[in-house]
Structure formats: C-alpha cells, structure tokens
C-alpha cells in the first residue's frame, strides 16, 4: 500500500498549523522557575539540621544510615560547585543539562571517585537527590525530571512527607472513582503532577494550564509524545480539581487549539521576502475580513500568500512589484495548473505524481479580484492604494468557468453513476460489519483470558493483560499473532454504519451530520388525530438557513440506536464540545449525537474521523474503481449526490428536493442530480418561470387562519386506510392514489391484517384473471401484489422482536 508523505495543498486545511498550546500559553502562561527561595538559601548547618529531623528522618536504622551518608555526600558535592544557593550549585554542576540526561549519574560519580569514594557512595548520593527535591533544596528542570527516571512513589512520597502533597489524595480519589481509568494511566498522571510540583514549587493546587502545556511540550521533546488519551486525562483531572482559572477550557484540545489567526499571522506562514508586498497583503486581508468568514479569509491568505506571491519569489528572486512581465505571469499560471504529490511505496521508494489542480480557476479568480480591488479602492483612497495599482495579469476570458463547470458536472455524474448502484452493497456491508463486531466483542467479554472463541466466521484468542485495561478488549489471531482491540473495532464499525445510514437517508452535509444533537429531534402532534410526526432539525451551515426533515421509520431506528449507545447510566446524553475545522472555534458543550468514548472522556466525532471511518468501511467491501482498479473511494458528499439523484429518479419533484437539500438555487440541486434528461430540465424550468410570472403577489402575504389550517390539514389528509402517505407539503399525489403500489406509503403496523386480506384477494383475482384469459389485467394485479408484499415486509422489519424505536426526544421542562 502506498502512503502519502506530502499532501498537495488542494484546500486550506493542508497548510501549516500553529504549535501546540499556541492560544492557551498566551492566556495562561507557565509559572517561571524562581532563582531563589527560602529553603535553597539556607547554609550547610541549617540544611543538615532540617534534613536530619522529621519528616525526613526515617524510622528504620539501616535505611536512615544510608540516607544520612547519601545526604552528606550530596551536600559535599554541591558545596564543591560555585554558587550562593543550593539551586545555583545544582545548575553549576552540569547535571541538569547533561546529555543524554539518562546518564546524569555519571556527573557526580567523577567527583565521588576523585574524593576517595566508591561506586556505592555515588548510588546513595543519587538517591539523596530525591530527598533534596522533596525538601525544596533544588528544583531540577522539567527535561531532567521527565528523563531522570526518579520513581513516582519516591517523588510523591517525599513531597507528601515534606508537606507539599496537598491535592495528590484528591487526584487519586478522582482516578479511583472512574472505572474507565487504568492504573497505568492514573500513575502516569500522578507522576507528571509530581514533576511539575518539584519543578515549580508549591502544591498541586498551584499548577496552571500553562504549566501543563510546558511540561507536555518538554516531555514530547525528551521522551516522545505521550498517548493522547493519557495527556487529556492528565489535564482533565487537574481541571476537575478546581485549581485552574474558572475560564480555563475543560479539555486539553480546547486549550491547545490555536484558534483564529490574525491576517498578519496567516500571511507570515509563507515567509515572504518583500516586506512591502507582505504588508500590502496583510492590509488587504484586514479590509476584506469584516465581509467574509474565517474559512474564506484563510483561503484568501493561502492563495495570495502561498500560491501567488511566495511562488513568484521562489522562481523570480528579487521581485518587488505587482506589475509583472507577460513571461513571468505566464510561467506562474502554468505552474499553478498542476499539483505534485509525493507518495512512498512499500519498499520505501518515493514516487512523484503530477495531477491537474482542481481549483485552478478559483485561484485565478482570487488573484484577479485582488488586482481589481486595488484599482477600485485607489479611486476612493489614492494615497493608500494608488501606489499598488498595476495591470491585472489575468484577463477576464481566462476565468471563464463554463467549460470547467461542464467538466465538473460530468466528473460528478460519473462518480454518482459508479457509486449509486453499489450503495446497497455498502449498506449491507456496514450493517454486517457492525453485527459481526458486536458479536465478537460480546463473546470475547464472556471468554476467560487465554481461551479461544469463535464468532462471525473468525477464531481468536482473548489476550492476557498484566493489568486491567478499561475500554479495551484485546484478542489475538492464532495464525498471525496480531493483537486486535475488539472494543475499538466495534466502535468504528458502529459509527461507520450510523454515518452511512444517516447520510443516505437525509442527504445532509458532513458538517451538518457532525452537528446533530439530541435537541435536533423534535416532534409535531396533529391536533385532530394526535399522530406524532418526528422531525429532524438541521442546524444552519453553508447557507445559514435551518430546515426540517421528516424522519422515516428506518432513520428513526438508527437514531434510536445512537441515543441508546451514548446515554449515561442516568439516561442523559453527555454534553461535549466540538471543534469547527473551518472557523477554528469550539462550540459550547452540547448533547451531540455523534460522540464516542475515547479513554476516560466523551469526545465529539468530527468530520475528519467520520471520513476515515467511511474509507475503512468502503475498503472492507472490496469494491474498486472501474477506471483504475483501486479501492473505491466515497466521500460524505457523494452520499448527498446519490440521495438527490435517487429521490428525483423516484418521482420527487426537483423543487421539493431543493428544499430538502437546503439549496438556495434549484440549479445547484439539478447540478447534483446525475443523468437527468436535458429536455425535462428545460421544460421544468420553463414551467417554473411561467408559474412565477403568473402567480399573484397576494401569495406572498402573511397566511390567514384558514390557510394555516389548510397547512395543518395536509398532515391529516396523508392518512389512508393502510398507512400514511409520505409526500411533502403542498404536493399532490403523483401516483394517482395507487397507495399499495406507491413507494411513499408508510404502512401502519396496526393495519397488517388488512394488508394480508388485500394480498390474498390479489392472489385470488390473479387466479381468476388467468383462468378467464384477462392477461392485460394480470400484469397490473401482479404489480399491486408486489407492492402489497413489500408493505408487509416493511411492517415486519419495523416490528421485529416487538422493539419500539425510542428516539428519546428531549422535553421542555415546566417553568414554575
């Protein structure tokens, strides 16, 4: 399998990001390490007297004797170093900056051996360093503490004995109360906390968010980045302790998030050499900022700073003017047309691939708008913008996108035609993967460690673990020995299934999917019949307009499964914060439907994780691209196109599909629709234009009470003898009231006996027609029979095992 090592900058998400802790460190800075404090300024006699008394004196004679010798050697060694305080001498010894720091014990060893000591004396000297840290004689650097391998119990025990252990007991109680926190994770968090206290002084309650970020950065540079779940637990535990500022974020990702950059920071990522041009681009972005969202501002900076001027400086050193010769502009446009991608094969070979840039015309349009804006603004403010006015290197006909739009439409239609026929295969595959993963996990949980078990056509051996691993369940493949986390596999299989089902049933965008909350489920009760109509509220996204979608029984079943999975033991849905990749902001905690338990905390499932799950689900199907033979790739937006295409092909009017999809322009909806006859589009557009021209203006006034009753009555008129019609409001029946045949009929489970009678009657009528030779009527009766059997099958699927899809729609609490 090939692995991409350089991703082409197709969009702004591929550009560099700020370092970890960029925003949090600025608002909650780390405490500086003091140069001197009371304990480190004590003289030798005062220090010795303190170390030889409680709480540093040990009850065991032999242990106290070794500690006494070690402390004497340590103080002698430090006194041999220059400095006025014990901390100054510690730093002057070179131990704190020894490379590698794991070999720091060799630094005092040389002095011990030259002073008449032996290796034993060096060992007890090094052990005495932990006592000196607990007594606050010295405060080693975070780099030394994280790599010196001083044991957790020694460090915490010493700090506690010295009266600096306030908070460790509460941290321990917090970890013990959470059954999903392993002993290893808890001990690691306690050790990290002790190291920060040893370095900064004070107690656990004095630690700041900046201290945590500083330590994690140092730890990553000395020992490598720790596990994400453990670092998040470390911060969350300290936050729960209550020592942080009340405004501090509740989770580590929120603290580390760089947030929105300023225009200057966006441009400075590209290290432009020409300072006047750099300042011009920053000023231009500042003027454009109030009228665009952050994602658009980010894109403008990427195109103007990265693809435009940075590329010109790289290929034309010394360029300082926007007035470009024709050959320079032509060469830049030629380079812009392609993107070079480097991939690494399994044998380590790097292969470069050049492909056309998909947003080429979009980049040209941005640069052309930049030149034209400068010319227009120079008329209003010539002193500020006039010096930068130059002929635009991009002519108007160069950004004619008609041919590109036709190619894009053709490419999207091809993708839809290739993926729509295999959608049922994907649905069956993700459903079966979810069932198999759940069966494997359930059987593994009942299997003792070390024993084999078989389920879903697989035989595995449950792994033995040295300690409890909450939230994980390990099993081995007997043939290959590969370990698998069955809990993680089950989680990914379920959420891939849930994403596919919701996307194909609603056609929502991936951002809208990830923003669905428990409050998105609302219900409308008909005033006359009392029938409850479930609706799904889609939050404003791309078009800044919310919409309501009718929830089908199949979708209701999936949403019910999601809610049952994420509920707490008390029946509530956890509130989590979600990160908006486009706006670079965090939402307020909300009961998001797409959330999962990672480690010991719930986290929202973002669009990037959902895309990875969909890719893995498609890979498991074994489907391939017809043109390349590579594994079939399906984006979340492909489901949106397939939803619209399938809906229109099955008789849904295009203008109703436009409302469901949330498009402002019906042309956008028809652009999503694949293989739609050109003549039908032209006729339908002519019909819409004619209807709008003839429609009186009274149609746009505030509806009267009678008209409102007419709207409510629509839901009542959908009721038929065998179920409910699912057609949208304001649309007549297009199937001539042939309800048994109609795919829009939602059969009522209570009318199953009636449908059985209709089916039996159709069998009898077909037998009679065949006997009498009425062959024309036989064909129609058979179509009706297929419809009746399909409605019975729908009822059986919805009522299997007598289960009821409880959406758990939240109710409004009574006030007062």
C-alpha positions in Angstrom: 0.0 0.0 0.0 1.2 3.5 -0.9 1.5 6.1 1.8 1.3 9.8 1.0 4.2 11.8 2.6 3.4 15.1 1.0 -0.2 16.1 0.6 -0.9 18.6 -2.2 -2.5 21.8 -1.0 -5.9 21.3 -2.5 -7.5 23.2 0.3 -6.6 25.4 3.2 -6.7 22.5 5.7 -3.4 21.2 4.3 -1.5 24.3 5.4 0.7 24.6 8.5 -0.9 25.0 11.9 0.2 26.7 15.0 2.3 24.9 17.6 0.5 23.1 20.4 -0.6 25.4 23.1 -0.4 28.5 20.9 -3.5 30.1 22.3 -3.5 28.6 25.8 0.0 29.6 26.6 -0.6 33.2 25.8 -3.6 33.5 28.1 -2.5 31.1 30.9 1.3 31.4 30.8 3.5 28.9 32.7 4.9 30.0 36.0 8.6 31.0 35.8 11.1 29.0 37.8 12.4 31.2 40.7 16.1 31.8 41.0 16.0 31.7 44.8 13.7 30.8 47.7 14.0 30.3 51.5 15.0 26.6 51.6 17.6 26.9 48.9 19.3 29.9 50.6 19.9 28.0 53.9 23.5 27.4 54.9 25.0 23.9 55.4 24.3 23.7 59.1 20.6 24.8 58.8 20.1 22.5 55.9 21.7 19.5 57.6 19.7 20.0 60.8 16.4 20.1 58.7 17.3 17.0 56.7 18.1 15.0 59.9 14.8 15.7 61.6 11.2 14.9 60.8 9.7 14.5 58.4 12.9 13.5 56.5 14.3 11.2 59.2 13.4 7.5 58.7 12.4 5.1 61.5 14.4 2.2 60.0 18.0 2.3 61.3 19.7 0.9 58.2 17.7 3.0 55.7 18.3 6.1 57.8 22.0 5.3 57.9 22.2 5.0 54.1 20.2 8.3 53.7 22.5 10.1 56.1 25.6 9.0 54.2 24.0 9.9 50.9 22.9 13.4 52.1 26.4 14.1 53.4 28.0 13.1 50.1 25.4 15.1 48.2 25.9 18.3 50.2 29.7 17.9 50.0 29.4 17.5 46.2 27.1 20.6 45.8 29.3 22.7 48.1 32.2 21.9 45.7 30.3 23.7 43.0 30.3 27.5 42.5 27.2 29.5 43.6 25.5 31.1 46.5 22.4 28.8 46.9 21.9 25.1 46.6 20.0 25.7 43.3 22.9 27.7 41.9 25.3 24.9 42.7 23.0 22.3 41.3 22.9 24.2 38.0 26.6 24.9 38.0 27.4 21.1 38.4 26.1 20.5 34.8 23.8 17.6 35.9 20.6 19.5 34.9 21.8 19.9 31.3 23.8 16.6 31.0 23.4 14.9 27.6 22.0 12.4 27.4 20.1 13.1 30.7 19.6 9.4 31.4 23.4 9.3 32.1 23.3 12.2 34.7 24.6 9.9 37.4 28.0 9.9 35.7 28.5 13.6 36.5 28.7 13.3 40.4 30.4 9.9 40.0 33.6 11.5 38.8 33.7 13.8 41.8 33.0 10.9 44.2 35.8 8.8 42.8 38.3 11.7 42.9 37.2 12.4 46.5 38.0 8.9 47.8 34.6 7.4 47.5 33.4 4.3 45.7 30.5 3.4 43.4 28.3 2.7 46.4 28.7 6.3 47.6 27.6 7.6 44.2 24.5 5.4 44.3 23.4 6.7 47.7 24.3 10.3 46.6 22.0 10.0 43.6 19.2 8.6 45.9 19.6 11.6 48.2 18.8 13.9 45.3 15.2 12.8 45.5 15.2 13.9 49.2 16.7 17.2 48.3 13.9 17.8 45.7 11.2 16.9 48.3 12.8 19.3 50.8 12.8 22.0 48.1 16.6 22.5 48.2 16.8 22.2 44.5 14.3 22.4 41.6 15.5 20.5 38.6 14.3 21.3 35.1 11.3 19.6 33.6 13.6 18.0 31.0 15.7 16.4 33.7 12.7 15.3 35.8 11.0 13.7 32.8 14.1 11.7 31.8 15.9 11.0 35.1 13.6 8.1 36.0 13.0 9.0 39.6 10.2 6.7 40.7 6.8 8.0 41.1 6.3 6.6 44.6 9.6 8.1 45.7 8.8 11.5 44.4 5.2 11.7 45.6 6.1 10.1 48.9 8.9 12.6 49.5 6.7 15.6 48.6 3.9 14.4 50.8 6.2 13.9 53.8 7.6 17.4 53.3 4.1 18.9 53.5 3.8 19.6 49.8 1.4 16.7 48.9 -1.8 18.6 49.2 -4.0 17.5 46.2 -2.5 14.1 45.5 -5.1 12.3 47.6 -7.9 14.1 45.7 -6.3 13.2 42.4 -6.1 9.6 43.5 -9.7 9.6 44.5 -10.7 11.1 41.2 -9.0 8.3 39.3 -10.3 5.5 41.6 -13.9 6.8 41.0 -13.7 6.4 37.2 -13.8 2.8 36.2 -12.5 3.6 32.8 -9.2 4.9 34.1 -6.5 2.2 34.1 -3.9 2.0 36.9 -1.1 2.8 34.4 -2.8 6.0 33.2 -3.6 7.1 36.8 0.0 6.5 37.9 1.4 8.3 34.9 -0.8 11.4 35.6 0.2 11.4 39.3 3.9 11.2 38.3 3.5 14.1 35.8 1.8 16.2 38.5 4.6 15.5 41.0 7.3 16.5 38.5 5.5 19.9 37.9 5.3 20.5 41.7 9.0 19.5 42.0 10.0 22.0 39.3 7.7 24.9 40.0 7.4 24.6 43.8 4.1 25.0 45.7 1.5 22.2 45.7 -0.8 20.6 43.2 -3.4 23.4 43.6 -0.9 25.9 42.4 -0.4 24.3 38.9 -1.7 26.4 36.0 -2.8 25.4 32.5 0.5 26.9 31.2 2.5 24.6 33.5 0.7 21.6 31.9 1.4 22.7 28.4 5.0 23.5 29.2 5.5 20.1 30.7 3.8 18.2 27.9 6.0 20.0 25.3 9.2 19.2 27.2 8.1 15.6 27.7 7.4 15.3 24.0 10.9 16.6 23.2 12.7 14.3 25.6 10.6 11.1 25.7 8.4 11.5 22.7 4.7 12.4 22.6 2.6 10.5 25.1 -0.6 8.8 24.4 -3.3 11.3 23.5 -5.8 9.8 26.0 -3.4 9.9 28.9 -2.4 13.5 28.3 -6.1 14.5 28.0 -6.8 12.7 31.3 -3.9 14.5 33.0 -5.3 17.9 32.1 -8.9 17.0 32.8 -8.0 15.6 36.3 -6.3 18.8 37.2 -9.1 20.9 35.8 -11.7 18.9 37.9 -9.6 19.5 41.0 -10.6 23.2 40.7 -7.2 24.9 40.8 -7.4 26.3 37.3 -8.9 29.6 36.4 -12.6 29.4 36.0 -12.3 30.5 32.4 -9.8 27.7 31.5 -11.1 25.2 28.9 -12.4 22.0 30.2 -10.3 19.8 27.9 -6.7 19.8 26.6 -7.6 20.0 22.9 -9.5 23.2 23.6 -6.5 24.6 25.5 -4.1 23.7 22.7 -6.3 24.9 19.9 -4.6 27.8 18.1 -7.9 29.5 17.4 -8.3 32.0 14.6 -5.1 33.7 13.4 -4.9 37.4 12.5 -4.3 38.4 8.9 -0.6 39.1 9.7 -0.2 35.6 11.2 -1.9 34.0 8.2 0.5 35.7 5.7 3.6 35.3 7.8 3.4 31.5 7.5 4.9 31.8 4.0 8.0 33.9 5.0 7.6 36.4 2.2 10.9 38.3 1.4 9.4 41.5 0.0 8.3 43.4 3.1 6.1 46.0 1.3 4.2 43.2 -0.5 3.8 41.4 2.7 2.4 44.5 4.4 0.1 45.1 1.4 -1.4 41.6 1.6 -1.9 41.9 5.4 -3.7 45.2 4.9 -5.8 43.8 2.0 -6.9 40.9 4.2 -7.7 43.2 7.1 -10.1 45.2 4.8 -11.7 42.0 3.5 -12.0 40.4 6.9 -15.3 42.0 8.0 -17.1 40.8 4.9 -16.0 37.1 4.8 -16.0 34.2 7.3 -12.7 32.9 8.7 -12.6 29.9 6.3 -12.7 32.3 3.3 -10.1 34.6 4.9 -7.9 31.6 5.4 -8.3 30.6 1.8 -7.5 34.1 0.5 -4.3 34.1 2.6 -3.3 30.7 1.2 -3.9 31.7 -2.4 -2.4 35.2 -2.3 0.4 34.5 0.1 1.3 30.9 -0.7 0.2 30.0 -4.3 0.7 33.5 -5.7 3.5 35.7 -4.2 5.5 33.0 -2.4 5.7 31.1 -5.7 6.8 34.2 -7.6 9.5 34.9 -5.1 10.7 31.3 -5.3 11.0 31.3 -9.1 11.8 35.1 -9.5 14.2 36.1 -6.7 14.2 39.8 -6.0 10.7 40.5 -7.4 9.1 43.5 -5.6 6.3 44.8 -7.9 2.8 43.6 -8.8 3.5 44.8 -12.3 4.7 41.5 -13.9 6.1 40.9 -17.3 4.0 38.6 -19.6 6.5 35.8 -19.4 6.6 35.8 -15.6 2.8 35.8 -15.3 2.6 33.1 -18.0 5.1 30.8 -16.2 3.3 31.3 -12.9 -0.1 30.3 -14.4 1.5 27.3 -16.0 2.9 26.2 -12.6 -0.4 26.8 -10.9 -2.2 24.4 -13.3 -0.7 21.3 -11.7 -0.1 19.8 -8.2 2.8 17.5 -7.5 2.2 14.7 -4.9 4.9 12.5 -3.5 4.0 9.1 -2.2 6.1 6.4 -0.6 5.6 2.8 -1.7 6.0 -0.3 0.5 9.7 -0.6 -0.5 10.4 3.0 0.6 10.6 4.4 -2.9 9.4 8.0 -3.3 7.2 8.5 -6.4 6.2 11.9 -7.6 2.8 12.3 -9.4 1.7 15.4 -11.2 -2.1 16.0 -11.5 -4.2 19.0 -12.7 -5.2 21.4 -9.9 -8.9 21.1 -9.4 -9.4 24.7 -8.2 -7.2 26.3 -10.8 -9.9 28.8 -12.0 -10.8 29.6 -8.4 -7.2 30.6 -7.7 -7.1 32.8 -10.8 -10.4 34.4 -9.8 -9.0 35.3 -6.3 -5.8 36.9 -7.8 -7.8 38.8 -10.4 -10.2 40.1 -7.7 -7.1 41.3 -5.7 -5.8 43.4 -8.6 -9.3 44.8 -9.4 -10.0 45.6 -5.7 -6.8 47.6 -5.5 -7.8 49.6 -8.6 -11.3 50.3 -7.3 -10.1 51.2 -3.8 -7.4 53.5 -5.3 -10.2 55.7 -6.6 -11.6 56.1 -3.1 -8.3 56.3 -1.2 -5.4 57.1 -3.7 -2.8 57.8 -1.1 -3.2 54.3 0.5 -3.9 52.1 -2.5 -2.8 54.1 -5.5 0.9 53.1 -5.5 0.0 49.4 -5.8 -2.3 49.7 -8.8 -1.0 47.6 -11.7 -2.3 45.9 -14.8 -4.0 42.6 -13.9 -2.1 39.6 -15.3 -5.3 37.6 -15.6 -7.7 38.6 -18.4 -11.4 38.2 -18.0 -11.7 35.4 -20.5 -9.1 33.4 -18.6 -11.6 32.7 -15.7 -14.4 31.7 -18.0 -15.6 28.6 -16.0 -18.3 27.4 -18.3 -16.1 24.6 -19.7 -14.8 23.8 -16.2 -18.3 23.6 -14.8 -19.3 21.2 -17.6 -16.3 19.0 -16.8 -17.0 19.2 -13.1 -20.7 18.2 -13.8 -19.5 15.3 -16.0 -17.0 14.1 -13.4 -19.5 14.3 -10.6 -22.2 12.5 -12.7 -19.6 9.7 -13.4 -18.9 9.4 -9.6 -22.6 9.2 -8.9 -23.3 6.6 -11.6 -20.5 4.4 -10.4 -21.5 4.6 -6.7 -25.3 4.6 -6.7 -25.6 1.0 -8.0 -23.2 -0.3 -5.3 -24.8 1.7 -2.5 -26.9 -1.4 -1.4 -23.7 -3.4 -1.2 -22.1 -0.8 1.0 -25.2 -0.6 3.3 -25.3 -4.4 3.6 -21.5 -4.4 4.3 -21.5 -1.8 7.0 -24.6 -3.4 8.7 -22.9 -6.8 8.7 -19.6 -5.4 10.0 -21.5 -3.8 12.9 -23.3 -7.0 13.7 -20.1 -9.1 13.4 -18.0 -6.7 15.5 -20.7 -6.6 18.2 -20.9 -10.4 18.2 -17.2 -10.7 18.5 -17.0 -8.2 21.4 -19.9 -9.7 23.3 -18.5 -13.3 23.1 -14.9 -12.1 23.9 -16.3 -10.4 27.1 -17.6 -13.7 28.3 -14.4 -15.6 27.4 -11.7 -16.0 30.0 -8.3 -14.6 29.2 -6.1 -17.1 27.2 -9.1 -19.0 25.9 -10.2 -19.2 22.2 -13.6 -18.2 20.9 -15.3 -18.2 17.5 -17.8 -15.8 16.1 -18.7 -14.1 12.8 -16.5 -16.7 11.0 -13.4 -15.9 13.0 -11.5 -17.7 15.7 -9.5 -15.5 18.1 -7.8 -16.0 21.5 -8.5 -13.5 24.2 -5.2 -11.9 25.3 -3.9 -12.0 28.8 -3.0 -8.5 30.1 -0.8 -7.6 33.1 -3.4 -5.1 34.3 -6.9 -4.0 33.8 -7.4 -2.1 30.5 -10.8 -0.3 30.8 -12.5 0.5 27.5 -10.3 -2.1 25.6 -10.6 -5.8 24.9 -7.6 -7.4 23.3 -7.6 -10.6 21.3 -5.0 -12.3 19.1 -5.2 -14.0 15.8 -3.9 -17.6 16.3 -2.2 -17.7 12.8 -0.5 -14.3 12.7 -0.4 -13.4 16.4 -1.7 -9.9 15.6 -3.4 -8.2 18.5 -6.7 -6.6 17.9 -8.7 -4.2 20.1 -12.2 -5.6 19.6 -13.8 -2.7 21.5 -12.2 -0.2 19.1 -13.3 -2.3 16.1 -16.8 -2.4 17.3 -16.9 1.3 17.9 -15.6 2.2 14.5 -18.0 -0.4 12.8 -21.0 1.1 14.6 -20.2 4.7 13.8 -19.4 3.9 10.2 -22.8 2.2 10.0 -24.5 5.1 11.7 -22.9 7.7 9.4 -23.8 5.7 6.2 -27.4 5.3 7.3 -28.0 8.9 8.3 -26.2 10.3 5.2 -28.1 8.2 2.8 -31.4 8.8 4.5 -31.1 12.6 4.8 -28.6 13.8 2.2 -27.1 16.2 4.8 -23.6 17.7 4.6 -20.9 16.1 6.7 -20.7 19.3 8.9 -24.4 19.1 9.5 -24.2 15.5 10.4 -21.5 16.1 13.0 -23.5 19.0 14.5 -26.7 16.9 15.1 -27.6 17.0 18.7 -30.3 15.4 20.9 -32.2 18.6 20.6 -32.3 18.2 16.8 -35.1 15.6 17.3 -38.4 17.4 17.6 -42.0 16.2 17.3 -45.2 17.6 15.9 -48.5 16.3 17.1 -51.5 16.6 14.8 -54.3 18.5 16.7 -57.1 16.2 15.5 -55.7 12.7 15.3 -53.0 13.1 17.9 -50.5 11.4 15.5 -46.8 12.3 16.3 -44.7 13.4 13.3 -41.0 13.1 14.1 -38.8 15.8 12.5 -35.0 16.3 12.4 -33.8 19.9 12.7 -30.7 20.6 10.6 -28.7 23.5 12.1 -27.7 26.3 9.8 -24.4 25.6 8.0 -23.4 26.6 4.5 -26.5 28.6 3.5 -27.1 29.9 7.1 -30.7 28.6 6.9 -32.0 25.8 9.1 -34.5 23.2 7.8 -36.7 20.3 9.0 -36.6 16.8 7.6 -39.2 14.2 8.1 -37.8 11.2 10.0 -38.6 7.9 8.3 -39.1 4.7 10.4 -35.7 3.3 9.2 -33.9 6.6 10.2 -35.8 6.7 13.5 -34.5 3.2 14.3 -30.9 4.3 13.6 -31.2 7.5 15.6 -32.7 5.4 18.5 -29.7 3.1 18.4 -27.3 6.1 18.5 -29.1 7.6 21.5 -29.2 4.4 23.4 -25.5 3.9 22.8 -24.3 7.3 24.0 -26.6 7.7 27.0 -25.1 7.8 30.5 -26.3 5.4 33.2 -28.8 8.0 34.4 -30.4 8.3 30.9 -28.9 11.7 29.9 -26.8 12.4 26.8 -23.4 13.7 27.7 -22.5 17.3 26.8 -19.3 17.7 24.8 -17.6 20.5 22.9 -17.0 20.2 19.2 -14.2 21.9 17.1 -15.2 23.6 13.9 -12.3 23.0 11.5 -13.3 25.8 9.2 -13.9 28.5 11.7 -11.2 27.3 14.2 -13.6 27.7 17.1 -15.0 25.4 19.8 -18.7 25.1 20.4 -20.3 25.2 23.7 -20.9 21.8 25.3 -24.0 20.2 23.7 -25.5 16.7 23.6 -24.1 15.8 20.2 -25.4 12.6 18.7 -22.1 11.6 17.0 -19.8 11.3 20.1 -17.8 8.4 21.4 -15.9 7.4 24.5 -12.1 7.7 24.0 -10.1 6.8 27.0 -12.0 8.2 30.0 -13.9 11.0 28.4 -16.5 11.6 25.7 -15.5 13.4 22.6 -17.4 14.6 19.6 -16.7 12.7 16.3 -15.5 15.3 13.8 -15.8 15.3 10.0 -12.2 14.1 9.7 -12.8 11.0 11.8 -16.1 10.3 10.0 -14.3 10.4 6.7 -11.7 7.9 7.9 -14.4 5.5 9.1 -16.2 5.7 5.8 -13.0 5.0 3.9 -12.3 2.0 6.1 -15.9 0.7 5.6 -15.5 1.0 1.8 -12.2 -0.8 1.8 -13.8 -3.7 3.7 -16.4 -4.1 0.9 -13.6 -4.9 -1.7 -15.3 -2.6 -4.2 -12.9 -1.0 -6.7 -12.9 2.0 -9.1 -13.9 0.8 -12.6 -11.3 3.1 -14.2 -8.3 2.5 -12.0 -8.9 -0.7 -10.2 -8.0 1.0 -6.9 -10.3 0.6 -3.8 -13.5 2.6 -4.3 -13.3 5.9 -2.5 -16.6 7.6 -1.4 -16.8 11.0 0.3 -19.6 12.1 2.5 -20.7 14.5 -0.2 -21.1 11.6 -2.6 -24.0 10.3 -0.4 -25.6 13.8 -0.8 -25.4 13.5 -4.6 -26.7 9.9 -4.5 -29.6 11.0 -2.2 -30.7 13.8 -4.6 -30.3 11.6 -7.7 -32.2 8.7 -6.2 -35.0 11.0 -4.9 -35.6 12.7 -8.2 -35.4 9.5 -10.2 -38.1 8.0 -8.0 -40.5 10.9 -8.7 -39.7 13.6 -6.1 -40.2 17.0 -7.7 -36.9 18.9 -8.1 -38.1 21.9 -6.2 -39.0 19.7 -3.2 -35.5 18.1 -3.5 -34.1 21.6 -3.4 -35.9 22.4 -0.1 -34.8 19.0 1.5 -31.2 19.5 0.4 -31.1 23.1 1.7 -30.1 24.7 -1.6 -30.9 28.3 -2.4 -30.9 27.8 -6.1 -32.6 24.9 -7.9 -29.8 24.9 -10.4 -27.4 23.7 -7.7 -29.8 20.9 -6.9 -30.0 19.9 -10.6 -26.2 20.0 -10.7 -26.1 17.3 -8.0 -28.6 15.2 -9.9 -26.9 12.8 -12.3 -28.2 11.7 -15.7 -31.3 13.9 -15.6 -32.7 14.4 -19.2 -31.9 17.8 -20.6 -35.3 18.2 -22.1 -37.0 17.6 -18.7 -34.8 20.2 -17.1 -35.6 22.8 -19.8 -39.4 22.1 -19.7 -39.4 22.2 -15.9 -37.5 25.4 -15.8 -39.9 26.9 -18.3 -42.8 25.8 -16.2 -41.3 27.4 -13.0 -40.7 30.6 -14.8 -44.2 30.7 -16.2 -45.8 29.9 -12.9 -43.8 32.6 -11.1 -44.8 35.1 -13.7 -48.5 34.3 -13.4 -48.5 33.9 -9.6 -50.3 36.9 -8.0 -48.4 38.9 -5.3 -51.1 38.0 -2.7 -49.4 34.6 -2.5 -46.6 36.2 -0.5 -48.6 37.8 2.2 -48.9 36.5 5.8 -51.1 33.4 5.8 -54.6 33.6 7.2 -56.0 31.3 9.8 -57.8 29.4 7.1 -54.6 28.9 5.2 -52.8 27.8 8.3 -55.5 25.2 9.0 -55.0 24.1 5.4 -51.3 23.5 6.1 -52.1 21.5 9.2 -54.7 19.6 7.4 -52.1 18.4 4.9 -50.7 16.0 7.6 -54.2 14.7 8.3 -55.0 14.1 4.6 -51.9 11.9 4.3 -53.7 9.3 6.4 -55.1 6.4 4.3 -56.6 3.0 5.2 -53.3 1.1 5.1 -50.9 3.7 6.5 -49.6 7.3 6.0 -48.6 9.0 2.7 -45.1 10.5 3.0 -45.4 13.1 0.3 -44.2 16.6 1.1 -46.5 19.5 1.9 -48.1 21.3 -1.0 -47.5 18.4 -3.4 -50.4 16.4 -4.9 -50.4 12.7 -5.2 -48.4 11.9 -8.4 -49.2 8.2 -8.3 -53.0 8.5 -8.9 -53.8 7.3 -5.4 -52.5 3.8 -6.1 -51.4 3.6 -2.5 -50.5 -0.1 -2.4 -48.0 0.4 -5.3 -46.8 3.8 -4.1 -43.2 3.9 -2.5 -44.3 7.0 -0.5 -46.8 4.9 1.6 -45.6 4.2 5.1 -47.7 1.2 6.1 -49.3 1.2 9.6 -48.4 -1.9 11.6 -51.9 -2.0 13.0 -53.3 -2.5 9.5 -51.2 -5.6 8.8 -54.3 -7.8 8.8 -55.9 -5.5 6.3 -52.9 -5.7 4.0 -52.9 -9.5 4.3 -56.5 -9.6 3.2 -55.6 -7.3 0.2 -52.7 -9.6 -0.7 -54.9 -12.7 -0.5 -57.6 -11.0 -2.6 -55.0 -10.1 -5.2 -53.9 -13.7 -5.4 -57.5 -14.8 -6.0 -58.0 -12.1 -8.6 -54.9 -13.1 -10.5 -56.0 -16.7 -10.5 -59.4 -15.7 -11.8 -57.9 -13.4 -14.5 -55.5 -16.2 -15.7 -58.5 -18.6 -15.8 -60.6 -16.2 -17.8 -57.7 -15.1 -20.1 -57.6 -11.5 -18.9 -53.9 -11.2 -19.5 -53.9 -7.4 -19.5 -55.3 -7.3 -16.0 -52.9 -10.0 -14.8 -50.0 -7.7 -15.3 -51.5 -4.8 -13.3 -52.6 -7.1 -10.5 -49.1 -8.6 -10.2 -47.6 -5.1 -9.7 -50.2 -4.4 -7.0 -49.3 -7.8 -5.4 -45.6 -6.9 -5.3 -46.5 -3.6 -3.7 -48.6 -5.3 -1.0 -45.9 -7.8 -0.2 -43.3 -5.0 0.0 -45.5 -3.1 2.5 -45.9 -6.3 4.6 -42.1 -6.7 4.6 -41.7 -3.1 5.7 -44.0 -3.7 8.7 -42.1 -6.9 9.6 -38.8 -5.2 9.6 -40.1 -2.3 11.7 -41.8 -4.6 14.3 -39.1 -7.3 14.6 -38.9 -8.7 18.2 -41.6 -6.2 19.1 -38.9 -3.4 19.5 -40.0 0.2 19.6 -37.6 2.9 18.2 -37.4 5.3 21.2 -35.9 8.5 19.9 -35.6 9.9 23.3 -36.8 13.3 22.1 -36.0 15.8 24.9 -39.0 17.5 26.5 -39.2 21.1 27.6 -39.2 21.4 31.4 -42.1 23.1 33.1 -41.3 26.6 34.4 -42.5 27.4 37.9 
